[in-house]
């Protein structure tokens, strides 16, 4: 054999071995799935409900017009701090002021008449006492004359004179008593006149005071839509009157949020929350849930959803949730936009896996196919869906094994697993197509260089 043939044969043998090894490797990789994995981790996990809304004061008062007329004075401007009882605005009140003055004069007249009636009663009582004394004297004289006349010591004329004097004194006494009763009645009438005049004065004073708008609380003027010279009117029946201004107590500030109907069942009074107000950048404020609404609100209109008709069933709905801020900023204003994160559940030292690791399979998908078994025809539709089993694929000896799990608190990116997974277990988290179709006990090859962004976007779709 020629020398040059030996190297050629050796090279051919090496090439044949390489081909055999390559074919063997390719055959061994058939059915192997490239997957991404993540470790189950023990951590504190929180379930968060996100919602947006507006800053509002807990206590405020809308000051409406109580009388018809032009605004003649505005003593505050928007943004001013006011005290309870402070005069804020005046509506035209010339007629009301004149009525007050007229009835003040009427009260003074009634008081003077009462004083005169009281003096007249005193005079009448004095006159009654005088005529009573005269009657007593005349009665004594007449009785003495009657005794003397019976003893024929005086003449009949003298007796009749004393009798006439007694009758006259008694008549004068009766007249004085009648004058006392009349004076007492006049005094009562004068007292009633005073009461009536004072009642009328109180009425016109109230009408006058309705033209002077005062603050019902300590607070901040947050809304002032009128100007001097504007005409305001009183509300009637279901028609509201003119709103002159709003005064808000900004010491207790709350956030009125709109929470999606899918999250409202997890929100409870007393839960803690963090809040950001757009006007204050990324500053975090702490708050507490103080009110959870029971009425659904249509997101499109902001009106309460009707329970009497089915026209609102296909519309998105929210529920009102109120947060009270623990330490609101001193210069916060009503109407500022805000975003809140409400912590609805917390689990400490919880075993967690990424959300995308959770998959669902039916029992038929998990059972291995039997060798030589003929696949049965699909059963007739019975109207019942097969029961889905929730679980994760855990890496064991190079294979992805489906493990049923029980879940707990759901966080933003992770979910608590209360049963089925231990800390440190490697679970499959992608790609999405593999998680969706991979059979149980599939051989896998870890490739965590796959794009996480691609996996996340695929799983969200």
C-alpha positions in Angstrom: 0.0 0.0 0.0 1.3 3.4 -0.9 2.2 5.7 2.0 -0.2 8.5 0.9 -3.2 6.1 1.2 -2.7 5.5 5.0 -3.4 9.1 6.1 -6.4 9.2 3.7 -7.9 6.1 5.3 -7.3 7.5 8.8 -9.0 10.7 7.9 -12.0 8.9 6.4 -12.3 6.8 9.6 -12.3 9.9 11.8 -14.9 11.5 9.5 -17.1 8.5 9.8 -16.8 8.5 13.6 -17.7 12.2 13.7 -20.7 11.6 11.5 -21.9 8.7 13.8 -21.4 10.9 16.9 -23.3 13.8 15.4 -26.2 11.6 14.3 -26.2 10.1 17.8 -26.3 13.5 19.5 -29.1 14.7 17.1 -31.1 11.6 17.9 -30.6 12.1 21.6 -31.8 15.8 21.3 -35.1 14.8 19.5 -38.0 15.8 21.7 -35.9 18.0 24.1 -37.5 21.3 24.8 -35.6 24.5 25.4 -37.0 26.2 28.5 -36.4 29.1 30.9 -36.3 28.4 34.6 -36.5 30.3 37.9 -36.1 29.2 41.4 -38.9 29.1 44.0 -38.0 31.7 46.6 -39.1 32.4 50.2 -40.1 36.0 50.6 -42.7 38.4 51.8 -45.4 38.9 49.1 -48.2 41.4 49.0 -51.3 41.5 46.9 -51.8 45.0 45.5 -54.9 46.7 44.1 -54.1 49.7 42.0 -56.6 52.6 41.5 -56.7 56.2 40.6 -58.8 59.1 41.8 -58.9 62.6 43.2 -58.0 64.3 46.5 -61.0 65.6 48.4 -61.6 67.0 51.9 -63.5 64.8 54.3 -65.5 67.8 55.5 -66.7 70.7 53.3 -69.7 73.0 52.9 -71.3 74.3 49.7 -72.6 77.8 50.6 -75.7 78.5 48.5 -77.7 81.7 48.2 -80.5 82.0 50.7 -82.2 85.0 49.2 -82.6 86.6 45.8 -80.6 89.6 44.8 -77.2 90.9 43.7 -74.0 90.1 45.4 -72.9 93.5 46.9 -69.8 92.3 48.8 -67.3 89.5 48.5 -65.0 89.6 51.5 -62.8 86.7 50.6 -61.1 85.2 47.6 -60.4 81.7 46.5 -57.6 80.2 48.5 -58.3 82.3 51.7 -58.4 80.5 55.0 -61.6 81.4 57.0 -62.9 80.8 60.5 -66.3 79.5 61.6 -68.9 82.3 61.6 -66.7 84.7 59.5 -68.7 86.9 57.1 -67.9 85.9 53.6 -70.3 87.7 51.3 -73.3 90.0 51.4 -76.4 89.9 49.1 -78.5 93.0 48.5 -80.4 93.6 51.7 -81.8 97.2 51.7 -85.4 96.1 52.2 -84.5 93.5 54.8 -82.4 96.1 56.8 -85.4 98.5 56.7 -87.7 95.8 58.0 -85.3 95.1 60.9 -85.3 98.8 61.8 -89.1 99.1 61.6 -89.7 96.1 63.9 -87.0 97.3 66.3 -89.0 100.5 66.6 -92.2 98.4 67.1 -90.5 96.5 69.9 -89.5 99.8 71.6 -93.1 101.1 71.2 -94.5 97.9 72.7 -92.1 98.1 75.6 -93.1 101.8 76.3 -96.8 100.8 76.2 -96.2 98.0 78.6 -94.4 100.4 81.0 -97.4 102.8 80.8 -99.9 100.0 81.4 -97.8 98.9 84.4 -97.9 102.4 85.8 -101.7 102.7 85.2 -102.2 99.4 87.0 -100.2 100.7 90.0 -102.3 103.9 90.0 -105.5 101.9 89.8 -104.4 99.7 92.7 -103.7 102.8 94.8 -107.0 104.3 94.0 -108.7 101.0 94.9 -106.9 101.0 98.3 -108.1 104.6 98.8 -111.7 103.9 97.9 -111.6 100.7 100.1 -110.5 102.8 103.0 -113.3 105.3 102.4 -115.8 102.4 102.1 -114.6 101.1 105.5 -115.0 104.5 107.1 -118.5 105.0 105.5 -119.5 101.5 106.6 -118.5 102.3 110.2 -120.4 105.7 110.2 -123.5 104.1 108.8 -123.5 101.3 111.4 -123.1 103.8 114.2 -125.9 106.0 112.7 -128.0 102.9 112.4 -127.5 102.2 116.1 -128.2 105.7 117.2 -131.2 105.9 115.0 -132.6 102.8 116.6 -132.2 104.4 120.0 -133.8 107.6 118.5 -130.8 109.6 119.3 -130.4 111.1 115.8 -132.9 112.1 113.2 -133.9 110.0 110.2 -132.3 112.5 107.9 -128.9 112.1 109.6 -129.3 108.3 109.4 -130.2 108.5 105.7 -127.2 110.7 105.0 -124.8 108.2 106.5 -126.4 105.4 104.6 -126.1 107.3 101.3 -122.5 108.0 102.0 -121.9 104.3 102.6 -123.6 103.3 99.3 -121.5 106.0 97.4 -118.3 104.7 98.9 -119.1 101.1 98.0 -119.8 102.2 94.4 -116.6 104.1 94.2 -114.7 101.0 95.5 -116.4 98.8 92.9 -115.4 101.3 90.2 -111.8 101.3 91.4 -111.7 97.5 91.4 -113.0 97.5 87.8 -110.3 99.9 86.8 -107.6 97.6 88.4 -108.9 94.7 86.4 -108.9 96.7 83.2 -105.4 98.0 83.9 -104.2 94.4 84.5 -105.8 93.3 81.2 -104.1 96.2 79.5 -100.8 95.1 81.0 -101.2 91.6 79.7 -102.1 92.9 76.3 -99.0 95.1 76.3 -96.9 92.1 77.3 -98.4 90.1 74.4 -97.7 93.0 72.0 -94.0 93.0 73.1 -93.8 89.2 72.4 -95.4 89.6 69.0 -93.1 92.5 68.1 -90.1 90.5 69.2 -91.2 87.6 67.1 -91.6 89.8 64.1 -88.2 91.3 64.8 -86.7 87.8 65.0 -88.3 86.9 61.7 -87.0 89.9 59.8 -83.6 89.6 61.4 -83.5 86.0 60.1 -84.4 87.2 56.6 -81.7 89.9 56.9 -79.1 87.4 58.1 -79.9 85.2 55.1 -78.4 87.9 53.0 -75.1 87.7 55.0 -73.3 84.5 54.1 -71.0 83.2 56.9 -68.7 80.2 57.0 -70.1 77.2 58.8 -66.6 75.8 59.6 -62.9 76.5 59.8 -61.4 75.9 56.4 -60.2 77.0 53.0 -62.2 78.7 50.2 -61.7 76.2 47.4 -64.4 77.4 44.9 -65.7 80.9 44.3 -67.7 81.1 41.0 -69.5 84.4 41.6 -68.4 88.1 41.4 -69.8 91.3 42.9 -72.9 92.3 40.9 -73.9 88.8 40.0 -77.5 87.9 40.8 -78.1 84.8 42.9 -81.3 82.9 43.5 -82.7 80.5 46.1 -83.2 76.9 45.3 -86.8 75.6 44.9 -88.0 72.0 45.2 -85.6 69.9 43.1 -83.9 72.9 41.5 -80.7 73.9 43.4 -80.0 77.5 44.2 -76.9 79.5 43.1 -73.7 78.2 44.6 -71.7 81.2 45.9 -68.6 79.4 47.2 -67.3 76.2 48.8 -65.4 76.1 52.1 -63.3 72.9 52.8 -61.6 71.7 56.0 -58.3 70.4 54.6 -57.1 69.0 58.0 -58.6 65.6 57.2 -57.9 64.8 53.5 -59.1 61.7 51.6 -58.6 60.2 48.2 -61.8 59.2 46.3 -60.8 56.2 44.1 -62.5 54.2 41.4 -61.7 50.5 41.9 -62.3 48.0 39.1 -65.2 45.6 39.8 -62.8 42.6 39.4 -60.8 43.9 42.4 -63.4 45.2 44.8 -64.1 42.0 46.6 -60.5 42.0 48.0 -60.7 45.6 49.4 -61.7 46.0 53.1 -61.9 48.9 55.5 -58.8 49.2 57.5 -56.3 48.0 54.8 -53.2 50.1 54.4 -52.3 51.8 51.2 -49.6 54.0 49.7 -50.5 57.1 47.6 -48.8 59.3 45.1 -50.2 62.7 44.2 -49.3 64.0 40.7 -48.6 67.5 42.0 -46.0 66.1 44.4 -44.1 63.9 42.1 -42.9 60.5 43.5 -43.4 61.4 47.1 -45.2 58.5 48.9 -48.1 59.3 51.3 -49.5 56.6 53.6 -53.3 56.1 53.9 -55.9 53.8 55.2 -59.1 52.5 53.6 -62.0 54.1 55.4 -64.9 53.5 53.0 -65.8 50.9 50.5 -68.8 51.6 48.2 -71.6 49.1 47.5 -73.0 50.7 44.4 -71.5 50.1 41.0 -70.6 53.2 39.0 -70.5 53.1 35.2 -67.1 54.1 34.0 -68.4 55.7 30.9 -70.8 58.1 32.6 -69.9 58.2 36.3 -73.5 57.5 37.2 -74.7 54.6 39.4 -75.5 51.5 37.4 -79.2 50.7 37.3 -80.3 47.5 39.0 -83.7 47.5 37.4 -82.7 47.0 33.8 -80.1 44.9 32.0 -78.8 47.7 29.8 -75.6 48.2 31.9 -74.4 44.6 32.0 -71.9 45.0 29.1 -70.4 48.2 30.4 -67.2 48.5 32.6 -68.0 49.3 36.2 -66.1 50.7 39.1 -66.7 51.0 42.9 -65.9 54.0 45.0 -63.2 53.4 47.6 -62.1 56.2 50.0 -58.7 56.4 51.6 -57.8 58.8 54.5 -54.3 60.2 54.4 -52.3 59.9 57.5 -50.2 63.1 57.1 -51.5 65.2 54.2 -49.3 68.1 53.0 -50.4 71.5 54.3 -50.8 73.0 50.9 -52.8 70.1 49.3 -55.8 71.2 47.2 -59.0 69.4 46.3 -59.2 67.9 42.9 -55.6 66.9 42.6 -55.1 63.6 40.7 -53.7 60.7 42.6 -52.8 57.0 42.3 -53.0 54.5 45.1 -51.7 51.0 45.8 -53.9 49.2 48.3 -52.3 46.2 50.1 -55.2 43.7 50.3 -53.1 40.7 51.6 -49.7 40.0 52.9 -47.8 36.7 53.4 -44.4 36.5 55.1 -41.8 33.7 54.5 -44.0 32.6 51.6 -42.7 30.2 48.9 -43.2 32.1 45.6 -42.8 31.5 41.9 -43.2 33.8 38.9 -46.8 34.2 37.8 -46.1 32.9 34.3 -45.0 29.5 35.9 -48.6 28.7 36.8 -50.2 26.5 34.1 -53.3 24.4 33.8 -53.7 20.9 32.5 -56.5 18.3 32.4 -56.0 14.8 33.8 -56.0 13.4 30.3 -53.2 15.6 29.3 -51.1 14.5 32.3 -51.6 10.7 32.0 -48.9 9.1 29.8 -50.2 7.3 26.6 -50.2 3.5 26.9 -48.1 1.5 24.5 -50.1 0.0 21.7 -53.3 1.6 22.8 -55.6 2.8 20.2 -56.7 6.4 20.7 -60.4 6.4 21.4 -62.7 8.7 19.4 -63.5 11.9 21.2 -66.5 11.6 23.5 -69.8 13.2 22.5 -70.2 16.7 23.7 -71.9 16.4 27.2 -71.9 20.2 27.9 -69.3 19.7 30.7 -65.8 21.0 30.4 -63.0 18.8 31.7 -61.7 19.8 35.1 -58.5 21.8 35.0 -55.6 21.1 37.4 -53.4 24.1 38.4 -49.7 23.4 38.7 -46.1 24.2 37.7 -43.5 22.3 35.8 -40.6 21.4 38.1 -37.2 20.3 36.8 -36.3 16.8 38.0 -33.5 14.7 36.4 -33.5 16.7 33.2 -37.3 16.5 32.7 -40.2 18.9 33.3 -42.5 17.2 35.8 -46.0 18.7 36.3 -46.7 19.3 40.0 -50.2 20.3 41.2 -50.0 23.4 43.5 -52.2 25.3 45.8 -51.8 29.1 45.5 -52.3 31.9 48.0 -51.5 35.7 47.8 -50.9 37.0 44.2 -48.4 39.8 43.9 -47.4 42.0 41.0 -45.0 39.5 39.4 -45.1 36.5 41.7 -47.6 34.2 43.4 -47.5 32.4 46.7 -47.5 28.6 46.5 -48.8 27.0 49.7 -48.5 23.4 48.6 -46.6 21.5 46.0 -43.3 23.4 45.7 -40.3 23.9 48.1 -37.9 26.8 48.2 -35.1 26.3 45.7 -37.1 24.1 43.3 -36.4 25.1 39.6 -39.7 25.8 37.9 -40.3 26.4 34.2 -41.3 30.0 33.4 -41.1 30.0 29.6 -41.2 30.3 26.7 -45.0 30.7 26.5 -45.4 28.2 23.7 -43.6 25.5 25.6 -45.6 26.1 28.8 -48.8 25.9 26.7 -48.1 22.7 24.9 -45.3 20.8 26.8 -46.3 17.3 27.9 -45.7 16.0 31.3 -42.2 14.5 31.9 -40.8 16.2 28.8 -37.0 16.2 28.5 -35.8 19.7 28.6 -32.7 21.8 28.2 -32.3 25.0 30.2 -31.5 28.1 28.1 -32.0 31.2 30.3 -30.5 33.3 27.6 -33.9 33.5 26.0 -35.4 37.0 26.0 -37.4 37.6 29.1 -39.2 40.5 27.4 -40.3 38.1 24.6 -41.5 35.5 27.1 -43.4 38.1 29.2 -45.1 39.6 26.1 -46.0 36.1 24.9 -47.5 35.1 28.2 -49.5 38.2 28.5 -51.0 37.6 25.1 
